[in-house]
């Protein structure tokens, strides 16, 4: 495979003649198998050639000696390319280019070598309450997405405790909990604080139940009030939707993929998680049906596949979707072509909205979901039908859109639409 990426035979011979030559060639075969771009292959090989020289100068005599040299090699590359005034992003890029190829190669040639995760701890409070996340998952049955939120909020709480010198769970007091809530409230909105409080109460309840703290401090966690129907859906107009779609450059692979994503979201009011979970088998091309098997409420929905959405997906599948074994519908556009996550989808929507100058609070995939529902409301569809269409498990979730249905509100004030709900 080296011959396909380096046109000069002398260069190929020089790489193969290195001490790490056989390992480098094995690694390149793996990169090509995962469909990495030629430029990426050449860049990684260059880093490995430099690592070969560094390891040889350091006196390494066995490939088993190499893991201990990864850190010093990264520091060596930083010293060569990053002076004291270099930006943080540039330093991170140099570290990544030096570390990633070496560690990936060592996984192939050094038995038992595992790439470090880069995180200080697998989970927050893993040493003081080692069974907490098992309790959340196994006993309470929380989903992975909810566990991720617990991890996020409790990691911030753990860092705050270390910052104020309260390293143990037994050091937690009501006043310390209040101080953390005030500090956290400066960074999070109302909904974020609700999740943070729930995470704290879960940890404190578990710690008291297990005898890790003497008193039950769950009542010390402030309960911020969040009133039902207090907010207004953050929808955009249908003209803005068309402007966003027109702003997608479909001459590129990313543009064609994003266009199909956007149409799915706004046509069916799907959640980002539901689109991310879609698989090739969820589309019945013979019957023109779209299956959404993993909805938030645990149920499934079947939609008629619209011509516009079907055409956009076909274009993406034929021209841009990598030929890999993974059956997810949407993949990342760079090797190793893993499935798109809901975070990626939401970020793509946000970027597309901002690119054409559409301003909306908390721009993301839910913006298009709200827009879909509002358009159905304006088309005089019954609220029950709308709720079933977008997968609402409770009618209360749909009724919030009544506040933005001005034509229906006008009818209500005139006493002409008592039975429309």
N, C-alpha and C positions, 0 to 999 in steps of 0.2 A: 504493500500500500504506500510505502514511502515514495516509490517511483511515480505515483500518480499525483503527488503533491509537491515534488521538487524536480524541476525540469533538468537540472544539471546532474549527470551521473556522479560527478566528483563529490557533490554535496551529499548524495545518498550514500556513497561509499564511506564518507567521513562519519556520518551519523551511525552507520552500522558498525564501524570500527571502534566506536567508543566503548568504554567499560559497560555503560548502561545501554549499549546499542540494542541488544536483544529485548530488553525491557521496553525501550522506547518504541520499537517496531510492534511489539505486542499491544502496547497502549494505543498506537495509531490505528491498528486494526479495530480496536474497540470503539474509537471515536468515529471511524468510518461506518461501522455497523450501527451506531446510534445517529447517523446522518448529520454529523457536525459539518459546518461549512468549511471549505478548504482553508479560508483565512484563519479560522479558529484552530484547525489542525496545525498549520504552520506556526502560529503563535505559541501553542502549547509545546511543540517540539523545540522551539527556540529556548523556552524556559527550562526544558529538561536537559538540553545541551549545556546550559549554564550551570545547572545543578550537578551534572556529571563532573564538570571542571572543579566546582566547589568541593564536592565529596572526595575527589581524587586528591586535591590539595590538602584536605583535612585528614588524609591517611586512612580513609575507609577501605577495608579489605573484603568486606562481605556485605551483601545486600541487607542483611539483618542489622547492620550498623547505620543504615540510612534514616530510619525514623527519628533518631536523636539529632540528626543534622537539619531537619526541616525548619525548626525555629531559627537556628543561627543563619541558615540560608536566606530566610525571609528578612531578617535584620540586615544581612549583608546587602540585599537588593535595595532595601529602604535607604541605607547609608549611601549607596551609589546614586540613587535617583531622586531622593527627597531631602532637600535642605531644611533648615529651621522654619522658613517662611512658606513652605508648600501647604496647600489647602488639605483639609482633612479628607475630602473626597478623593484627591489625587493619591494620598498615602494609602487609602483603602484599596484603590485600583491596583497599585503596585503590589500590595500584599496579596491580593487575590490572584494576580497573574503569576506570582511566584509560588504560592502555596497550593492552589487547586490542582494544577497538572501533576505536581510531585506527589501529593497525597493520593490522587486517583491512580497514578502509576504504581505506587507502593501497595495499594490494595490488591493489585494483580500479581505482584511478585514476592511480597513478604507475607508469609503465612501468619494469620491472626491479626494483621494490621487493620485497624478501623479508624476511619477519619474522625477526628474530634468534632463534636457537635457545635462547639463554640459558645455554649451556654454555661453559665456558672453552676447551675443546678437543673436537674431534670424537671423539677416542679418546685414551687415555693413551699416552704415549711416542710420539706421532704425529710429532714432530720428530726424535727421536733414532733411532727404529726405524720409519720410515714404512711399511715393507712387512710389518710383523709380523701385523696382522690379516688382510691379504690372504693371507699364508702359512697362517694358521689356517683360513681359509675355503676357499681354493682347493687348497692342497697337502694339508692334513690333513683337509679335508672336514668341519669341525665345524659343527654346526647353529647357527642364530641364537640359540637359548636358551643354548647353551654359550658362544657368543661374548659374550653379555650378562654371563655370570658372569665371564669373563676381564676384561671391561671394568670390572666392579664391583671386583674384587679388585686389579687393577693400578692403578686410579685411586687406591685407598687407598695402595698402595705408592709411587706417584708423589708423592702428598701428603706421605707420611712422609719421603721423600728430601729434598724441599724444606724440610721442617721441621727436619731435622738438618743442612742445609747441604751435602747431597750431590746436586747438581743434575744430574750426568752419569752415564750408565751405567758409565763407567770408574771412577767413585768407589765403586762397590758393593764391599763386602768381606764375607767370611763372618761376621764379628762383627756387621756392620750387618744382614745378613739374619736372624741369630738374634735381634737386638734387635727387629726388626720383627715377627717371628713371636711373640715374647713379648707385645709390645704388642697385636697383633691377636688373640691368644688370649684376652685379657681381654674381648673383644667377641663372639667367635664360639664356637659349640659345636664338637664333634668333627667333625661332617660339614662345617661351614663351613670349618674349618681345612684339611681335606683338599682342598677346592676351591681355597682360597687357595694352598696349597703347589703344586698342579698348575699353577696360573696362573703362579706364579713360576718354576717349572722350565721351563715352555714359553717364557717370555720370555728367560731366561738361556741356554737352549740355542740359541735363534734368534740372540741377540746374539753368542754365541761363534762360531756357524757363519758369520755375516756379517762377522766380524772387528771387531765393535763393542766387545768386551771381550777382553782378552788370554787369560784363563783360563776354563775351563768351571766355573762355580760351581753347577751344578745339584746336586752332592752336598752343598753347604752348606745346602740347604733342608731343614729338619727333616722327617722322615717320621713323622708321628703314626700309631700303630697303631690300626686299626679292625677288630676281630675279627668275623668272620662269625657271625651268629646271637647276637651279644652283647646285642641289644636285644629288647624285647618290643613287639609292635604296639600302637599307641595307639588302640585301638578303644573304643567306648562300647557300652553295653547297648542292646538293642532297645527297651526302655522309654524310654531317653533319646532315641533316635531319634524315637519317637512324640511325646515331649514337645517336642522341637525342632520337628517338623512342626506340631503343634498350636499352637505359639507364633507361627507365621507369620500375620500379619494379611492375609488374602486379599481384603480389601475394597479394597486399593490395588493399583496397577499393579506397583509394586516387589514387593509381597508375592506376587502371582500369578506373576510371573516367577521369583522366588526359590524358590517352592514347586516349580515344575517343575524347576528346577536341582537342588534338593536330592533330589527323587525320582529323577532320572536318576543322580546320583552314588551314592546308597545302594542303589538297586535293581540296578545293573549293575556297581558297583565301578569306574566310569570315573574316569580322571584328569581334572583340571581342564583341561588342554590339549586333551584329546579332546572335551570338551563345548564348549569355546570354538571349536573348529574345525568343529563341526557346522553343516551347511547345511540349508536347507529340503528339498533334494532327497534328503537322507539318510534321510528317513522315507517308507516305502512304506505309504501308508494303505490301499491295496486289499488288500495281503497281510499287514498288521499286522506289519511288520518294521522294525527300527531298524538302520541301517548305521553302523558306526564305521570310516571308511576310513583314518584317520591315527593308528594306534597307535604307541606308543613304539618297538616293535621293527620297525616298517616294514611290518607286516601289517595286515589288515582283519578285522573281525568283524561278523557279522550276528546280531542278537538278535530273539527274538519281542517285539513291543511289548506291554507289559502294559497292562491296561485303565486302571489308576490313572495311570500315566505318560502314556499317550495322552490321557486326559481333561484332565490338567493342562496339557499342551502345547497342546491345542486351545483351552482357555480362554484361555491367554496369547496365542495367535495371533489369535483372534477379537476379543478385547477390548483388548489392550494393545500388541501388536507394531506399531511404526510402519510405515506404508505407504511404504517406501523401496525403492530398487533393490537394495540389498545383500542377498545371499542367505544370510548367516549366520543361524542359528536364533535366537540370543539377542543382543539389542542393548541398549546403554545406554538408560536411560529419559529422558535429556535430549538435546536437539539438540547436535551434528548426528547423533546416533543411530549411533555407530560400534559395531562388534562388541565384545562383552564379551571381555576378555582373561582368561587363566588367573589372573592376579593378582587381578582383580576377583572372580572366582568363589571363589577360596580365601578372600578377605577376607569375602565375604558369608557363607560357611559359618561362619567364625570369629565373626562378629558374631551370627549366629543361635544358635550354641551358647552364647555368653556371655550373650545376652539372657534365656535361660531358666535361667541358673545352672549350666550343665554345665561342669565343670572338667576339662580334658584338656591334656596337654603338647603344645605346638605345634599348637593347634587350627587346622584348615583342611580343605581338600577331601580330603586323604589320610586324615583321621580317618574319613570316611564310607567310603572305599575299604577301609580296614582292617576296619571294622565289617561291611561286606558279606562279606568273605572269612571273617571269624570266624563269621558266622552260617551260612555254607555248611559250614564245618568242623563246627559243632555239629549240623548236619543230616546228618552222616555221609556227605557226598559224598567220593569219592576225591580225593586231593590233585592228581592229574593233571587231573581234570575241572575242579577249582577253578582251577588255573593257566590252563587253556585259556579258562575263562569270563571271567577278569579280564585276560587278555592278558599273563601272565607269559611271558617268553622263556626262562626257565630254571626247572627244578623246584626249585632251591635257594631261589628267591624265595618259593615257596609253603610250603616246609617250616618256615619260621620260625613259622608259625601253629600248628604242632604243640605249641609250648610253652604255648599258652593253651587248648588243647583238653583240658580236665581229664578229661572222660569217657574220651577215648582213652588218655590217660596212665595212668589208673586201670586200664584193660584191659591195657595193656602190663605194668604191674607185677604183674598177676595171671597173666600168661602166656596171655592169652586172645585176643590180637589181633596175632599175629606178622606176619600177611600184610595188615594193613589199609593199609599204605603201598604 
